[in-house]
């Protein structure tokens, strides 16, 4: 019985830690948009001759 309670506690702790990691990471589409905007900005900067 004690082993079951310890396992349940560990699972709850892991679930909380994984949830925190998932909330704090940047989603891939957002990074792609930022990279695209950076490339567009650099292209426009070079095209204007500056």
Rosetta blueprint (number, residue, H / E / L):
1 X L
2 X H
3 X H
4 X H
5 X H
6 X H
7 X H
8 X H
9 X H
10 X H
11 X H
12 X H
13 X H
14 X H
15 X H
16 X H
17 X H
18 X H
19 X H
20 X H
21 X H
22 X H
23 X H
24 X H
25 X L
26 X L
27 X L
28 X H
29 X H
30 X H
31 X H
32 X H
33 X H
34 X H
35 X H
36 X H
37 X H
38 X H
39 X H
40 X H
41 X H
42 X H
43 X H
44 X H
45 X H
46 X H
47 X H
48 X L
49 X L
50 X L
